[in-house]
Amino acid sequence: MATDDQALQHCAVERVLRELQTVSLDARPVDTAPRVHAAVRQITACDDPYRQVKSESNALALRAYPKAAELASTSPDPVLAAAKLAAAGNIADSAIGHSFDFEAGMGRALGQGFAVDHYSQFRAALAHADHTLYLADNAGEIVFDRLLIERLALPRVTVAVKADPLLNDATREDAHAVGIDGLAVVVSTGDGWPRPDLRGASQEFRTAFQRADVIIAKGQANYEALSECNANVFFLLIAKCAVIARHLGTDIGDLVLKRAGSP
């Protein structure tokens, strides 16, 4: 995706293998991925290998948005429906495959419950929230994050996106493309994914994180990064691999709405 030049591809593979030799076995993907992708970008001089994929994903999701909005609005509980649709949007992950069908995913999502279901805690926490921080995950699915944010109608919402291209994660460019910046303040996370100790975080993200009464964290990577966080975090995702499914006690493909620290 970064280059068709086989010599550069070979150099990138060699560099990545050298990088991986220095990685601790205890390191998480969120620790190693930024190093790997920085090496590829540097060697290939391609600042965003996923640019086209992200643009196509946003376009597909925006075409599916009117149907998603109708499904949420006509549901007995529009917020619950929007939360399920936002979780189902997590299917748009170019790191695990390039083919996804938002509309099929929406239908499946509304027909199932959350395998880990802390929805009542979620609504109770948001009822008293003055500041809410929403950690976006991928391009494309950010359209369904917008849907949930609209249905929640919270007083102050900040949406955090990546400062620089990393995998197919949403950036400010994606937030603008799908209209998120018209609903919320958009900030960048800083260096890679957020961490509980805020190491590498931008100052604007630090401020938003420390001020937030409730944090909504989308996707597996944010779960990996913040699952041991003591803040009032709710994780919204699809369990897409065996490791995460086992950690959550779910099956692969299950929807999850989990409060940090709750069984």
C-alpha positions as a Python dict, from the first residue, in 0.01 Angstrom:
ca = {
    (1, 'M'): (0, 0, 0),
    (2, 'A'): (290, 237, 60),
    (3, 'T'): (490, 161, -256),
    (4, 'D'): (512, -67, -558),
    (5, 'D'): (892, -46, -554),
    (6, 'Q'): (1009, -394, -453),
    (7, 'A'): (1349, -267, -341),
    (8, 'L'): (1183, -24, -100),
    (9, 'Q'): (947, -297, 16),
    (10, 'H'): (1249, -516, 96),
    (11, 'C'): (1418, -232, 285),
    (12, 'A'): (1099, -168, 482),
    (13, 'V'): (1064, -536, 579),
    (14, 'E'): (1427, -550, 694),
    (15, 'R'): (1383, -232, 900),
    (16, 'V'): (1062, -357, 1060),
    (17, 'L'): (1223, -689, 1150),
    (18, 'R'): (1508, -503, 1321),
    (19, 'E'): (1256, -291, 1510),
    (20, 'L'): (1063, -598, 1626),
    (21, 'Q'): (1377, -760, 1765),
    (22, 'T'): (1392, -483, 2026),
    (23, 'V'): (1027, -515, 2134),
    (24, 'S'): (950, -668, 2473),
    (25, 'L'): (724, -973, 2473),
    (26, 'D'): (503, -779, 2713),
    (27, 'A'): (450, -497, 2463),
    (28, 'R'): (103, -446, 2320),
    (29, 'P'): (20, -386, 1953),
    (30, 'V'): (-52, -23, 2041),
    (31, 'D'): (312, 6, 2150),
    (32, 'T'): (467, -157, 1844),
    (33, 'A'): (239, -40, 1561),
    (34, 'P'): (352, 327, 1568),
    (35, 'R'): (716, 219, 1537),
    (36, 'V'): (642, -18, 1250),
    (37, 'H'): (439, 233, 1054),
    (38, 'A'): (685, 516, 1116),
    (39, 'A'): (958, 298, 965),
    (40, 'V'): (748, 219, 659),
    (41, 'R'): (654, 584, 607),
    (42, 'Q'): (1015, 696, 641),
    (43, 'I'): (1156, 442, 396),
    (44, 'T'): (883, 472, 132),
    (45, 'A'): (829, 849, 169),
    (46, 'C'): (455, 774, 175),
    (47, 'D'): (306, 976, 460),
    (48, 'D'): (-29, 791, 459),
    (49, 'P'): (-47, 446, 293),
    (50, 'Y'): (-414, 418, 395),
    (51, 'R'): (-529, 752, 249),
    (52, 'Q'): (-732, 604, -37),
    (53, 'V'): (-877, 327, 178),
    (54, 'K'): (-987, 579, 441),
    (55, 'S'): (-1146, 804, 183),
    (56, 'E'): (-1338, 512, 32),
    (57, 'S'): (-1444, 392, 377),
    (58, 'N'): (-1577, 737, 468),
    (59, 'A'): (-1770, 753, 141),
    (60, 'L'): (-1925, 407, 196),
    (61, 'A'): (-2025, 491, 551),
    (62, 'L'): (-2175, 827, 452),
    (63, 'R'): (-2390, 649, 195),
    (64, 'A'): (-2509, 413, 469),
    (65, 'Y'): (-2567, 696, 719),
    (66, 'P'): (-2926, 789, 617),
    (67, 'K'): (-3037, 429, 665),
    (68, 'A'): (-2856, 411, 999),
    (69, 'A'): (-3019, 736, 1114),
    (70, 'E'): (-3363, 602, 1015),
    (71, 'L'): (-3304, 274, 1200),
    (72, 'A'): (-3193, 457, 1514),
    (73, 'S'): (-3479, 709, 1505),
    (74, 'T'): (-3748, 443, 1466),
    (75, 'S'): (-3603, 219, 1738),
    (76, 'P'): (-3776, 200, 2080),
    (77, 'D'): (-3446, 322, 2230),
    (78, 'P'): (-3264, 541, 1974),
    (79, 'V'): (-2951, 574, 2189),
    (80, 'L'): (-2919, 197, 2235),
    (81, 'A'): (-2969, 146, 1862),
    (82, 'A'): (-2709, 414, 1783),
    (83, 'A'): (-2463, 255, 2025),
    (84, 'K'): (-2506, -82, 1855),
    (85, 'L'): (-2464, 78, 1513),
    (86, 'A'): (-2153, 262, 1630),
    (87, 'A'): (-2008, -64, 1759),
    (88, 'A'): (-2101, -238, 1434),
    (89, 'G'): (-1922, 38, 1244),
    (90, 'N'): (-1604, -100, 1396),
    (91, 'I'): (-1613, -353, 1112),
    (92, 'A'): (-1439, -88, 898),
    (93, 'D'): (-1089, -199, 987),
    (94, 'S'): (-847, -201, 696),
    (95, 'A'): (-581, -360, 913),
    (96, 'I'): (-772, -691, 909),
    (97, 'G'): (-937, -681, 567),
    (98, 'H'): (-1045, -447, 292),
    (99, 'S'): (-1398, -577, 239),
    (100, 'F'): (-1685, -473, 462),
    (101, 'D'): (-2057, -413, 423),
    (102, 'F'): (-2189, -143, 653),
    (103, 'E'): (-2556, -207, 579),
    (104, 'A'): (-2530, -582, 644),
    (105, 'G'): (-2341, -505, 964),
    (106, 'M'): (-2613, -265, 1076),
    (107, 'G'): (-2882, -528, 1035),
    (108, 'R'): (-2686, -784, 1232),
    (109, 'A'): (-2606, -536, 1508),
    (110, 'L'): (-2965, -435, 1572),
    (111, 'G'): (-3065, -799, 1590),
    (112, 'Q'): (-2825, -883, 1871),
    (113, 'G'): (-2746, -754, 2216),
    (114, 'F'): (-2414, -657, 2370),
    (115, 'A'): (-2225, -966, 2486),
    (116, 'V'): (-2083, -746, 2762),
    (117, 'D'): (-2369, -510, 2839),
    (118, 'H'): (-2310, -211, 3066),
    (119, 'Y'): (-2563, 5, 2882),
    (120, 'S'): (-2761, 99, 3194),
    (121, 'Q'): (-2439, 218, 3362),
    (122, 'F'): (-2350, 403, 3041),
    (123, 'R'): (-2677, 596, 3034),
    (124, 'A'): (-2661, 670, 3406),
    (125, 'A'): (-2307, 806, 3379),
    (126, 'L'): (-2391, 1024, 3080),
    (127, 'A'): (-2700, 1163, 3252),
    (128, 'H'): (-2472, 1343, 3495),
    (129, 'A'): (-2183, 1421, 3256),
    (130, 'D'): (-2083, 1780, 3196),
    (131, 'H'): (-1784, 1696, 2975),
    (132, 'T'): (-1764, 1382, 2758),
    (133, 'L'): (-1459, 1266, 2567),
    (134, 'Y'): (-1511, 1035, 2268),
    (135, 'L'): (-1203, 848, 2144),
    (136, 'A'): (-1255, 774, 1775),
    (137, 'D'): (-1111, 467, 1610),
    (138, 'N'): (-1115, 416, 1234),
    (139, 'A'): (-1212, 621, 933),
    (140, 'G'): (-1549, 511, 799),
    (141, 'E'): (-1683, 403, 1135),
    (142, 'I'): (-1642, 761, 1255),
    (143, 'V'): (-1964, 827, 1060),
    (144, 'F'): (-2150, 602, 1307),
    (145, 'D'): (-1972, 769, 1598),
    (146, 'R'): (-2132, 1087, 1468),
    (147, 'L'): (-2471, 910, 1475),
    (148, 'L'): (-2427, 816, 1841),
    (149, 'I'): (-2302, 1161, 1939),
    (150, 'E'): (-2609, 1315, 1773),
    (151, 'R'): (-2846, 1084, 1962),
    (152, 'L'): (-2676, 1143, 2297),
    (153, 'A'): (-2721, 1522, 2265),
    (154, 'L'): (-2466, 1591, 2537),
    (155, 'P'): (-2377, 1945, 2652),
    (156, 'R'): (-2000, 1930, 2590),
    (157, 'V'): (-1837, 1666, 2371),
    (158, 'T'): (-1475, 1644, 2263),
    (159, 'V'): (-1374, 1393, 1995),
    (160, 'A'): (-1013, 1273, 1989),
    (161, 'V'): (-852, 1157, 1665),
    (162, 'K'): (-495, 1070, 1568),
    (163, 'A'): (-253, 1356, 1521),
    (164, 'D'): (-83, 1182, 1228),
    (165, 'P'): (-177, 898, 992),
    (166, 'L'): (-152, 559, 1164),
    (167, 'L'): (-313, 250, 1011),
    (168, 'N'): (-663, 354, 901),
    (169, 'D'): (-733, 547, 1220),
    (170, 'A'): (-936, 866, 1188),
    (171, 'T'): (-753, 1199, 1176),
    (172, 'R'): (-878, 1558, 1175),
    (173, 'E'): (-919, 1528, 799),
    (174, 'D'): (-1162, 1239, 846),
    (175, 'A'): (-1349, 1416, 1126),
    (176, 'H'): (-1403, 1712, 894),
    (177, 'A'): (-1500, 1491, 599),
    (178, 'V'): (-1788, 1330, 790),
    (179, 'G'): (-1909, 1638, 978),
    (180, 'I'): (-1790, 1548, 1329),
    (181, 'D'): (-1627, 1889, 1369),
    (182, 'G'): (-1971, 2046, 1342),
    (183, 'L'): (-2093, 1856, 1649),
    (184, 'A'): (-1795, 1853, 1885),
    (185, 'V'): (-1457, 1998, 1960),
    (186, 'V'): (-1196, 1788, 1779),
    (187, 'V'): (-852, 1732, 1934),
    (188, 'S'): (-558, 1510, 1848),
    (189, 'T'): (-436, 1239, 2082),
    (190, 'G'): (-68, 1310, 2031),
    (191, 'D'): (181, 1026, 1995),
    (192, 'G'): (-12, 713, 1891),
    (193, 'W'): (-292, 575, 2107),
    (194, 'P'): (-389, 724, 2445),
    (195, 'R'): (-231, 572, 2756),
    (196, 'P'): (-356, 583, 3116),
    (197, 'D'): (-48, 782, 3221),
    (198, 'L'): (-102, 1020, 2924),
    (199, 'R'): (258, 964, 2812),
    (200, 'G'): (305, 1116, 2468),
    (201, 'A'): (-35, 1285, 2475),
    (202, 'S'): (-89, 1631, 2331),
    (203, 'Q'): (-170, 1908, 2577),
    (204, 'E'): (-518, 1950, 2431),
    (205, 'F'): (-583, 1579, 2480),
    (206, 'R'): (-448, 1585, 2836),
    (207, 'T'): (-686, 1867, 2920),
    (208, 'A'): (-983, 1688, 2761),
    (209, 'F'): (-899, 1357, 2930),
    (210, 'Q'): (-857, 1509, 3276),
    (211, 'R'): (-1173, 1720, 3243),
    (212, 'A'): (-1398, 1443, 3111),
    (213, 'D'): (-1666, 1300, 3338),
    (214, 'V'): (-1718, 1013, 3093),
    (215, 'I'): (-1487, 873, 2825),
    (216, 'I'): (-1622, 664, 2537),
    (217, 'A'): (-1342, 461, 2379),
    (218, 'K'): (-1407, 301, 2041),
    (219, 'G'): (-1238, -9, 1903),
    (220, 'Q'): (-993, -278, 2007),
    (221, 'A'): (-683, -59, 2008),
    (222, 'N'): (-833, 183, 2257),
    (223, 'Y'): (-939, -115, 2468),
    (224, 'E'): (-584, -254, 2458),
    (225, 'A'): (-444, 85, 2554),
    (226, 'L'): (-689, 180, 2830),
    (227, 'S'): (-840, -143, 2965),
    (228, 'E'): (-657, -94, 3295),
    (229, 'C'): (-745, 275, 3321),
    (230, 'N'): (-905, 398, 3643),
    (231, 'A'): (-1103, 673, 3470),
    (232, 'N'): (-1475, 648, 3395),
    (233, 'V'): (-1424, 479, 3056),
    (234, 'F'): (-1680, 288, 2850),
    (235, 'F'): (-1541, 68, 2572),
    (236, 'L'): (-1751, 25, 2258),
    (237, 'L'): (-1626, -231, 2008),
    (238, 'I'): (-1655, -556, 1818),
    (239, 'A'): (-1432, -837, 1946),
    (240, 'K'): (-1238, -905, 1627),
    (241, 'C'): (-960, -1139, 1738),
    (242, 'A'): (-920, -1436, 1969),
    (243, 'V'): (-695, -1253, 2216),
    (244, 'I'): (-941, -970, 2280),
    (245, 'A'): (-1243, -1202, 2277),
    (246, 'R'): (-1078, -1424, 2538),
    (247, 'H'): (-988, -1122, 2754),
    (248, 'L'): (-1349, -998, 2736),
    (249, 'G'): (-1505, -1343, 2777),
    (250, 'T'): (-1689, -1315, 2445),
    (251, 'D'): (-1690, -1476, 2102),
    (252, 'I'): (-1526, -1320, 1799),
    (253, 'G'): (-1780, -1090, 1633),
    (254, 'D'): (-1966, -1003, 1953),
    (255, 'L'): (-2063, -643, 2031),
    (256, 'V'): (-1927, -504, 2356),
    (257, 'L'): (-2020, -206, 2572),
    (258, 'K'): (-1802, -243, 2880),
    (259, 'R'): (-1727, -9, 3166),
    (260, 'A'): (-1364, -11, 3276),
    (261, 'G'): (-1319, -197, 3602),
    (262, 'S'): (-1655, -374, 3580),
    (263, 'P'): (-1669, -755, 3532),
}
